[in-house]
Amino acid sequence: MPLQQEGEALWTRSFISLTISAFLLFLNLHMLLSSFSSYAKSEFAASDLQVSLITSVFALSAILTRFLASALLRRYSPNVLLLVGLMIAAGMTALNAGAGSIGELLMVRAGYGVGFGLGSTILPTLVSRIIPLSRMGEGIGYFGLSSSLAMSVGPMIGLNVMKQLGFDVLTLGGTLTVLLMIPLLLLSRALPKTRAVRPTAAKSGKGTRDRWIRGLWFPAFLNMLLSITYSGLLSFIALFGEFVHLEQVGLFFLFNALTVMLIRPISGRMFDAKGPARVLIPAALVVVTSMLVLSFATSMPMLICSALLYGLGFGAIQPTIQAWMLRVCQPEQYGSANSMFYNSMDFGVAVGAVLLGAIASMTNYAIMYRYSAAFMGLFLLVYLMVYTVSAKKRGTRASGATTPTDATTL
């Protein structure tokens, strides 16, 4: 039975297993990514630029792999591609502890990007196929909570394990986290027999493809800007804590996780009912405020306040953008849409690591986070400009009949 025909039920065994697996994959990523800055500086005396390259090389490798994955999904079973990706990710995670220089560490991170790129493209593609179309917004909202939650708690876990037990133990834990996904997926039968999905002739015309691409590039660009702010947290929050003499800076991610979990159901229902504007505009303002508060933080209460605000903004924006991108696609385009979503996120992380790392080198980490707020200000400005132009165009096309709010519009 094709995955798209599993009925109207959302909380199926496959959906739950795929969602947990996505959490484990992103947990592996963020457990280690948050700790590389401290590890590279203490082990290899790395500069800020070299620290930023650790993030950027991985992200660029994942981006290139996702472009390849989109083509492979049209030729090979996604189940096989997913298992291959997970084995690569687990192997490269284990090799982190054996890297003897910055150069070797960069090569391992590039290899990890291949495995993560495959896994992070195929998991959401599989889950998109089993979510009933009538519940797509709700389903993607819950599925996206897995990666958002991992983004929030992963760095906290990684920083604490690194501090208490060391990098080797952290690497072992990350490897086991990925390997756990394989029996989970197989034993729960979350990977039913399925072939590559090829576009039908009626839906693969150039005009349809061009409209689809135009519908994706703008939310992908917004996702990239959001990810630049997250890159500054992943790559430099530990170093910022040292700069302002704050211990337990990893608590930022714990309090961030609390508001991510709180806002997800609310923002998902608002997106389904009102479209992205009602979510993105206030949430972007909240992220700007969060970055400014963090840049002035000299005490734990200020750090926690910034974390709570960031969780509200980030937890509302990212799943809204992903659901928005999937709503403009046909089912056979879900793989490419998910690839574009995660590529825009990783591209933002890569660009942010380099740009913000350079700013930190020339100034300090506090000023760097003010520049991070400026990127989110650009997010808000660009969205408002495009939203205004789109609203005017819809007004000029109005011909007496009203058009109901559509979650795929601005």
N, C-alpha and C positions, 0 to 999 in steps of 0.2 A: 504494500500500500504506500503510495507516495506520502512524503512527510506533510505535504500541504493539506492532506485530507484526514487528519486525525480528529476532526470534529471541533466543537466549540469550546471544549474544556481547555483551560489555560494551565492549571497546576497538574500536569501529567508527570509521570515518572521521568520521561525524557527531558521535559522542561526543567524540572528540579535538578536533575543530574548535570545538565549542561550549565545551569546557572551556578551551581556549586563549583564546577570545574573552572568556569571563568574566574570565579573568586580566587581559587587556588593559583591559577596562572598569573593573575595580576598581583597576588600576594607575593609570589616568588620574585616578580620584577621589583616591586617597591620595597621589599625587605632589604634587598641588596643595593638597589640604586641609591637609597638615602645614605648608605654607609660608605660608599666608594670615596667620597671626598675626604673624610677623615682617614680612611685606610690608605689612600694613595699619598696623602701628605705625610703620614707617619711612617709608612713603609718605604716609599720611594722619594720622599722630599719633593713631591709634585708641586708645580706652580698652579695658580688659579686657571690658567689656560689649559694645562694638561688635565686638570680635574674636569673642566667643561668638555674636553674631547672624549672623556670616558662616557659621558652621557650622549654626546652628539654622534659618535661612531656607532653606538648601539642603535640609536634612533634612525639614522640614515640607512643602516643595514636592514632594519625592520621595514622601512618604507620601500626600499627596492624589492624586498622579498614579497611584500603585499601586491605590488604590481604584477609580479610573476605568479603569485597565488591566484589572482583573478583569472588569468589565462589557464592555469592548471585545473581550476575548478570546472572548466568547460570540457576537459578531456579526461580527468581522472576522478575516482571516487573521493569525496571529501573525507570519508572515514580514514582512508589510507594516508592522505595528506596530513590529517590532524595527528595521527599516531606518529608519523615521521617527525613532524614538527615538535611534538612533546619529547621525543627521545633526544633530538638535537638540543632542545632547551635544557633538559636535565643534564646531559653530558657537558655542555658548556658551563653550566652553573657549577658543576663539580670541579672543572678545570680552573675556575677563578683562584682557588687557593694555591694552585701550583704555579701561577704566573710569577716569574722572577724579575720582571722589569715592567716599566710602563708600556713599552712596545708590545710585550707578550700579553699584558692585560687588555690592551686595545684590540688585539687580534681575537682574544677570547670573547670580548664584548661584541665584536662584529659577528662572530659565529653564533652567539646567543641571539642576536637580532634576527638571524635567519629562522631559528626555531620559534621564537616569540612571534615573528611576523606571520608565520603559517598558522600558529595556534590562535592568535588574536583575530585573524581574518575568518577562519573556518568555524570557530565556535559560535560567533554571532550569526553567521550565515545559516548554520544548522538550526539555531533556535528561531531565527526569523521565519524559516519554512514551517515550523510546527505551531507557531502562534496563529490562532484564527485571525483572519483579516479584520474582523469586526472588533477585535480586542488588541490590535497591534500596538496602539499607544500605551495601553496598560501593561502589556507583556514586555515591551522594550523597556518600560520604566522599571519594572521589577528586575529584569535581567541586568539592566545597566547598574542597578544598585550593587551588584556583585563587584564590578570593577571600581565603582566609586568608594565602596566600603574598603576594598583592598588598598586603594590609593590613600585612604585615610589611616588605617591601622597598620598597614605594612611598614611604612617608615618608622613608626613608633616601635614596633617589634624589632625591626632591624637595628635601630640605634641602640636599643637596650640590650639586645643579644650581643651586639658588637662590643659594647662597653663592659658587660659582665662576663662574657664567655669567650670573646675573640672572634676574628674573622673566619677562622677555619670552621668553627661550630656553626656560624651563620651560614656559610656556604653549604655545609651538610644539611642543615635544616631546609634551605632553599631547594636543594636537589630532591629531598624526600617529598617536599610539597608538590613538585611537578610529577614525580613518579606516582604519587597517590591518585592522580587524575586517571591513570590508565585503567586500573581495576575498577574504579568508580564508574567510568563510562562503559566498560565492557560488562560488568556484572549487573548494572542497572538496565542494560540493553538500550542505552541512550544513543547508540550508533546503529540504527536499523539499516538493512541493506538499501543502499541508495546509489544511484548513478549520477554522473555529472549532469548538471542542468544546462541545456542548450537553449538559446532564445528561439522562439518560434518565428516563422517568416513574417507573420502579421505584426510582430512587435519589435523587429530588429531593423526597421528602416532607418535611413539616415535622419529623417526629420524627427522621428521619435527619440532617437539617440541624442540628437542635439538639444531637444527640449529637456531631456533628462539631465544632461550635463549642465545646462544653464540652471536647473533647479538645485544642483548640488554644490556648485562652486562657492556660492555666497555663504551658506551655513558652514562649509568646510573652512573658509577663510576666518569666520568668527571663532570657530573651534581652535584654530591655530593661535589666534591672539589670546584666548583664554589659557591655552597650554603654555604660553610663554610665562605667565604668572606662576603656574604650577611648577615649571622648570626651576624658577628661582627658589622655590621652597624645597624641592627635591635635592637640588645640587648644593645649596648653600645654607640651609637652615641650621645645620650643625655648626658650621663655621660662624654664622651670625650669633649663635648662642655663646660661643667662645668670645666673640668680639664685644658683646655687651655683658659678659660675665653672668650668664643665666644657665644654671644647671637644669637637667631634665627638660631640655628644649623639645625633646621628642613628644612631650605632652601636647604640643601643638596639634599633632595628628590625631590624638585621642579625642580632644574636644571638637576638632573638625569633624570627626566621624559621627559624633552625636547629632550635630545639626544636619549632616548629610542624610542620615536616616530619618530625621524628622521632616525634612522638606521634600523628599522624593515623592511620597504619595500626594502631597498637596499640589506640587508643581505639575505632576503628571495629569491630574484631573483638570487643572487649569488649562494646560496645553490642549487637552482633548476638547474642552468646551470653548475656549477663546482664541486659540492659536498662540504662536510663539511670542508675540509682542508683549502680552500681559505677564509673561515669565521673564523674558530676557532683559527688558529695560530696568525693572527694579532690582533684579539679581545682579546686573552689571554694576549698578551703583553700590550695592552691598560689597562686591569684590573690591572696588576702588577704595572704599572706606577701610576694608580689612587690611589692604596693603599699606595704606597710610598709617593706620594704627600700629602695624607691625614695625614700620620704619622708625617709629618713635619709642618702641617698647624698651623699657629698662627694668621691668618687673614682671613677675609671673601673671598678675592680674591683667596687665596689658597684652601679654602674649596670648592668654586664654581668650580674651575679648576678640582679638584678631582671628584666632582659630575658629571661634563660634561663627563669626561673620563670614569667614571664607567658606566654611561648610555650607552655610545657607545659600551663598551666591553660586559657588561651584556646583553644589549638589542639585541646584535647580537648572543651571544653564546646560551642563553637558548632556544629560539624558534628553532634554528638550531638543537639542540640536540633532542628536542621533535619530530620535523618533521623527523629526521633521524631514531628515534626509531619506528615511525609509518610506515615508508617506508619498514621496514623489516618484517612487520606483515601482516597477513591475516585479513580481516574485523572482524572475530569472536574473534581475539586476541587483538583488540583495547582496551578493558577494562583492560586486564592485562598489556598491554604496558603503558597505561596512569597511571595505578596504580604504576607501577615500576618507571615511570618518576617522579611522585610527591612524591613517597616514598624516592627516592634517594635525592630529594630536601629537604624534611623534615628531613631525616636522617643527611644530611649535616648541616642543621640548628641546630639540636639537638647536634651533635658532636661539631660543631663550638662554640655553646654557652658555653659548658662545657670547652673545651680546651682553647678558647680565654679568657673566664672568669678566668680560673686558671692562665693564663699568665698575665692578667691584675692585678690579686691579687699579684703576685710575682714581677711584674715590674711596668708598668703604661700603660695607654691606647694608647699612641703614639707607644711604642714598640710593643704592641699587634697588631696594624695595620701593622707593618713591618712583623710580623709572618704571618698575613693574606696574605700579598703579597707573602710570601714564599710558602703558599699552592697553590696559583695560578701559581707560578713558577713550582711546582710539576705537576700541570695540563698540562702545556706546555711541560715539559720534557717527561712525560709519553706518551702524544699524539704523539710527534715527534718520540719517540722510536717505538711505535706500527705502526705508519704511515710508517716509514722506512722499517720495517720488512715486512709489508703488500705489499709495493711497490716492494720489491725484489721478493716476492712470485709471484706477478702478472707478473713480468718480466720473471721469469723462466717458467711460464705456457704459455707465448706468443708463438704462432705457426704460425706467418706470418700474421694472421688476427688481425686487431686492434679492440679494444673494446671501445665503446663510453663511455664517462664519465657517471657514475651512481651516483646519489646523495646518495645512500645507502652505498657506499664504503667510505673508509677513505680518 
